[in-house]
């Protein structure tokens, strides 16, 4: 079997060094101040969930441009793992895609000031009826950083106990348990499409592998 040949044709004009973080740095390549400065801002749509703004900004080179984006108050999601290594998963119809998607429990914050951990615990309890003895932060996820300020705070929950669900009147969710390793295989095979679910499950899997 022929071994793959690595071609570094892009690098020939630049000296390459490794930083302390073992990252490649291109010496001689121009570095920009990447900051964009807001000149003006106008709200062009205000809905129940989405608030759309159109801002004029000054670019790093002094030119101006327009940025259209959504201001979002944030959300939280949680990976609830049972003692036998199964995850509480939800199937929910997502109208923009016209189909049912497999996701972890999640929901938006009631306000920008709400504690994301409290929101994650609330969504877990309301959507699945579960409570967790231990919850660990898995960090923040920016689902659409080019046009939305939404930040989804991710958590891993263990020590799961069960009670009654308390779904909202307009929520219709089917809950099932699936082995975590099976979900990881499904992600890698392209069978789970939701971004926050992919990221949180992969991080939860790595965390549990490292903290056995």
C-alpha positions as CSV (number, residue, x, y, z in Angstrom):
1,X,0.0,0.0,0.0
2,X,1.4,3.4,-1.0
3,X,2.1,5.8,1.9
4,X,0.4,9.2,1.7
5,X,2.6,12.1,0.7
6,X,2.2,15.3,2.7
7,X,2.5,18.4,0.5
8,X,3.3,21.7,2.2
9,X,3.3,23.9,-0.9
10,X,1.7,26.8,1.0
11,X,4.5,27.1,3.5
12,X,7.5,27.8,1.3
13,X,7.4,31.6,1.5
14,X,7.4,31.6,5.3
15,X,9.7,30.5,8.2
16,X,7.8,28.2,10.5
17,X,8.3,27.9,14.2
18,X,6.5,26.1,17.0
19,X,5.1,28.2,19.9
20,X,5.0,27.1,23.5
21,X,1.6,25.6,22.9
22,X,3.1,23.5,20.1
23,X,1.2,25.4,17.4
24,X,2.6,26.4,14.1
25,X,3.4,30.1,13.7
26,X,4.2,31.7,10.3
27,X,6.9,34.3,10.6
28,X,6.7,37.1,8.1
29,X,2.9,36.7,7.6
30,X,1.1,39.9,8.4
31,X,-1.0,39.9,11.5
32,X,-4.1,42.1,11.7
33,X,-5.9,43.8,14.6
34,X,-9.1,41.8,14.0
35,X,-11.5,44.0,16.1
36,X,-14.5,45.5,14.4
37,X,-16.0,48.6,16.1
38,X,-19.7,49.4,16.2
39,X,-20.7,52.7,14.6
40,X,-24.5,52.4,14.8
41,X,-27.1,49.8,15.6
42,X,-30.7,49.4,14.5
43,X,-33.2,46.8,15.6
44,X,-35.0,45.5,12.4
45,X,-37.1,42.7,13.9
46,X,-38.4,41.8,17.4
47,X,-40.1,38.5,17.9
48,X,-40.9,36.2,20.8
49,X,-37.6,34.4,20.6
50,X,-35.5,36.3,18.0
51,X,-34.3,39.9,18.0
52,X,-32.6,40.9,14.8
53,X,-30.2,43.9,14.5
54,X,-28.4,45.6,11.7
55,X,-25.2,47.3,12.7
56,X,-22.7,49.5,10.8
57,X,-19.2,48.6,11.8
58,X,-15.7,49.9,11.1
59,X,-13.3,47.2,9.9
60,X,-9.7,46.8,10.9
61,X,-8.5,48.5,7.7
62,X,-10.8,51.6,8.3
63,X,-13.5,50.7,5.8
64,X,-17.1,50.2,6.9
65,X,-19.5,47.3,6.5
66,X,-22.8,46.0,7.8
67,X,-23.4,43.2,10.2
68,X,-26.9,41.6,10.5
69,X,-27.2,39.4,13.5
70,X,-29.5,37.9,16.2
71,X,-29.3,38.9,19.8
72,X,-30.1,35.8,21.9
73,X,-30.4,35.6,25.7
74,X,-28.6,32.2,25.9
75,X,-29.4,28.6,26.5
76,X,-28.3,25.5,28.4
77,X,-28.1,21.8,27.5
78,X,-27.3,18.8,29.5
79,X,-26.0,15.2,29.0
80,X,-27.7,13.0,31.6
81,X,-25.8,9.7,31.9
82,X,-27.3,6.9,34.0
83,X,-25.3,4.5,36.1
84,X,-25.3,1.9,33.3
85,X,-23.8,4.3,30.8
86,X,-27.0,5.3,28.9
87,X,-28.0,8.8,28.0
88,X,-31.5,10.3,28.3
89,X,-32.2,11.5,24.8
90,X,-35.1,13.4,23.3
91,X,-36.9,13.2,19.9
92,X,-38.5,16.4,18.9
93,X,-40.0,17.8,15.7
94,X,-37.9,20.8,14.5
95,X,-40.1,23.0,12.3
96,X,-37.3,24.7,10.2
97,X,-36.1,21.3,9.0
98,X,-39.5,19.6,8.9
99,X,-38.4,16.5,10.7
100,X,-37.8,14.9,14.1
101,X,-34.3,15.3,15.5
102,X,-32.5,13.4,18.2
103,X,-31.2,15.8,20.8
104,X,-30.1,16.1,24.4
105,X,-32.3,18.0,26.9
106,X,-31.9,21.8,26.4
107,X,-33.7,25.1,26.6
108,X,-33.2,28.8,26.6
109,X,-32.5,30.9,29.6
110,X,-35.5,32.6,31.1
111,X,-33.4,35.8,31.1
112,X,-29.8,36.8,30.3
113,X,-29.2,37.0,34.1
114,X,-30.4,33.4,34.8
115,X,-27.8,31.0,36.1
116,X,-27.2,28.6,33.2
117,X,-26.8,25.7,35.6
118,X,-30.2,26.4,37.1
119,X,-31.6,26.5,33.6
120,X,-30.0,23.1,32.7
121,X,-31.4,21.5,35.9
122,X,-34.9,22.9,35.1
123,X,-34.9,21.7,31.5
124,X,-33.7,18.2,32.6
125,X,-36.5,18.0,35.2
126,X,-39.3,19.4,33.1
127,X,-38.5,17.5,29.9
128,X,-37.4,14.1,31.3
129,X,-38.5,14.1,34.9
130,X,-34.9,13.4,35.9
131,X,-32.7,15.0,38.6
132,X,-28.9,14.7,39.0
133,X,-26.7,14.1,42.0
134,X,-23.7,15.6,40.3
135,X,-23.4,18.1,37.4
136,X,-20.2,19.1,35.7
137,X,-19.7,22.0,33.3
138,X,-18.5,21.1,29.8
139,X,-18.0,24.7,28.7
140,X,-19.7,27.0,26.3
141,X,-20.8,26.4,22.7
142,X,-21.4,29.1,20.1
143,X,-23.8,27.5,17.6
144,X,-23.9,30.3,15.0
145,X,-21.2,32.8,15.8
146,X,-21.4,34.5,12.3
147,X,-24.9,35.8,12.8
148,X,-26.1,35.1,16.4
149,X,-24.9,36.0,19.9
150,X,-26.4,32.8,21.3
151,X,-24.2,30.9,23.8
152,X,-25.2,27.4,24.9
153,X,-23.8,26.3,28.2
154,X,-23.1,22.5,28.3
155,X,-23.3,20.2,31.3
156,X,-22.8,16.6,32.1
157,X,-25.1,15.1,34.7
158,X,-24.7,11.8,36.7
159,X,-26.3,10.2,39.6
160,X,-29.7,10.3,37.8
161,X,-33.0,9.7,39.7
162,X,-36.4,10.0,38.1
163,X,-39.7,11.7,38.9
164,X,-42.6,13.2,36.9
165,X,-42.1,15.4,33.8
166,X,-43.6,18.9,33.6
167,X,-43.7,19.8,29.9
168,X,-44.9,23.2,28.6
169,X,-48.3,23.1,26.9
170,X,-46.7,23.6,23.5
171,X,-43.9,20.9,24.0
172,X,-44.2,17.4,22.6
173,X,-41.1,15.3,23.4
174,X,-40.4,11.6,23.3
175,X,-37.7,10.4,25.7
176,X,-35.5,7.3,25.4
177,X,-32.2,6.0,26.7
178,X,-29.4,5.1,24.4
179,X,-25.8,3.9,25.3
180,X,-23.3,6.7,25.2
181,X,-20.9,4.8,23.1
182,X,-23.6,4.1,20.5
183,X,-24.4,7.8,20.4
184,X,-20.7,8.6,19.7
185,X,-20.7,6.0,16.9
186,X,-23.9,7.6,15.5
187,X,-22.2,11.1,15.6
188,X,-19.2,9.9,13.7
189,X,-21.4,8.1,11.1
190,X,-23.4,11.3,10.5
191,X,-26.7,10.0,12.1
192,X,-27.0,12.8,14.7
193,X,-27.3,16.2,13.1
194,X,-27.8,18.6,16.0
195,X,-24.6,20.6,16.7
196,X,-25.0,21.1,20.5
197,X,-25.8,17.4,20.9
198,X,-22.7,16.4,18.9
199,X,-20.4,18.7,20.9
200,X,-21.8,17.9,24.3
201,X,-21.9,14.2,23.8
202,X,-18.3,14.1,22.5
203,X,-17.1,16.2,25.4
204,X,-19.0,14.1,27.9
205,X,-17.6,10.9,26.5
206,X,-14.0,12.2,26.7
207,X,-14.6,13.6,30.3
208,X,-15.9,10.2,31.5
209,X,-13.0,8.4,29.8
210,X,-10.6,10.6,31.7
211,X,-12.3,10.5,35.0
212,X,-13.0,6.8,35.4
